[in-house]
């Protein structure tokens, strides 16, 4: 029996489409009008690309350029993958931002790429798109999108030229309201530079990306709220986390113990 399931997701972000597929059929030669970035979840596939015949396996990033003739056939049984398709105007804006206006068009250089860091960025961005997150998760998605496009298009990284005062002002914006939503565009505007330059400059000055810094500020706020006697679930929501489980995962990853353990120890201190 043939296996073939393709799901198209209706999402709120303009210029982006999301698809997931699980199939053992072979796709004939075809093209897309959009840029595509995908991730192989299971199985294997052989396909024609602008760089010749390529093979992809679980964990690989796969790409397609607008108008690029490609196909796809399974190597051994069904394979599953997820794709994000981007309108050319959106990718062109990213090219311009990353290159400080030097490149307004281009193409993805790698039809298949094995890179754990980029895979993590893809999964973060895909999940954010499907959920429609535009708060702190939106900041993470913005970071991931620019990082992926820069790497896949091999746009030369320009020297970081960012006034420290601008970076500090953007960081103060996070410090002043860590539970609120903020975008990479907003922070870059405060700093007075492009989004990609801000992303690199912030990491250079702070030792972490803007989103990672935001999460640390939220965890600090959570600790204050818990120490003040607030229930864990309420502390998570008031600090800007999606839910208590999300807060707990990050709390343990950063401190090595659970928020519940922290709450119990804090209560002993003040009793």
Rosetta blueprint (number, residue, H / E / L):
1 X L
2 X L
3 X L
4 X E
5 X E
6 X E
7 X E
8 X E
9 X E
10 X L
11 X L
12 X L
13 X L
14 X L
15 X L
16 X E
17 X E
18 X E
19 X E
20 X E
21 X E
22 X E
23 X E
24 X L
25 X L
26 X L
27 X E
28 X E
29 X E
30 X E
31 X L
32 X L
33 X L
34 X L
35 X E
36 X E
37 X E
38 X E
39 X E
40 X E
41 X E
42 X E
43 X L
44 X E
45 X E
46 X E
47 X E
48 X E
49 X E
50 X L
51 X L
52 X E
53 X E
54 X E
55 X E
56 X E
57 X E
58 X L
59 X L
60 X L
61 X E
62 X E
63 X E
64 X E
65 X L
66 X L
67 X L
68 X L
69 X L
70 X E
71 X E
72 X E
73 X E
74 X E
75 X L
76 X L
77 X L
78 X L
79 X E
80 X E
81 X E
82 X E
83 X E
84 X E
85 X E
86 X E
87 X L
88 X H
89 X H
90 X H
91 X H
92 X H
93 X H
94 X H
95 X H
96 X H
97 X H
98 X H
99 X L
100 X L
101 X L
102 X L
103 X L
104 X L
105 X L
106 X L
107 X L
108 X L
109 X L
110 X L
111 X L
112 X E
113 X E
114 X L
115 X L
116 X H
117 X H
118 X H
119 X H
120 X H
121 X H
122 X H
123 X H
124 X H
125 X H
126 X H
127 X H
128 X H
129 X H
130 X H
131 X H
132 X L
133 X L
134 X L
135 X L
136 X H
137 X H
138 X H
139 X H
140 X H
141 X H
142 X H
143 X H
144 X H
145 X H
146 X H
147 X H
148 X H
149 X H
150 X H
151 X H
152 X H
153 X H
154 X L
155 X L
156 X L
157 X L
158 X L
159 X L
160 X L
161 X L
162 X L
163 X L
164 X H
165 X H
166 X H
167 X H
168 X H
169 X H
170 X H
171 X H
172 X H
173 X H
174 X H
175 X H
176 X H
177 X L
178 X L
179 X L
180 X L
181 X L
182 X L
183 X L
184 X H
185 X H
186 X H
187 X H
188 X H
189 X H
190 X H
191 X H
192 X L
193 X L
194 X L
195 X H
196 X H
197 X H
198 X H
199 X H
200 X H
201 X H
202 X H
203 X H
204 X H
205 X H
206 X H
207 X L
208 X L
209 X L
210 X H
211 X H
212 X H
213 X H
214 X H
215 X H
216 X H
217 X H
218 X H
219 X H
220 X H
221 X H
222 X H
223 X H
224 X H
225 X H
226 X H
227 X H
228 X L
229 X L
230 X L
231 X L
232 X H
233 X H
234 X H
235 X H
236 X H
237 X H
238 X H
239 X L
240 X L
241 X L
242 X L
243 X L
244 X H
245 X H
246 X H
247 X H
248 X H
249 X H
250 X H
251 X H
252 X H
253 X H
254 X H
255 X H
256 X L
257 X L
258 X L
259 X H
260 X H
261 X H
262 X H
263 X H
264 X H
265 X H
266 X H
267 X H
268 X H
269 X H
270 X L
271 X L
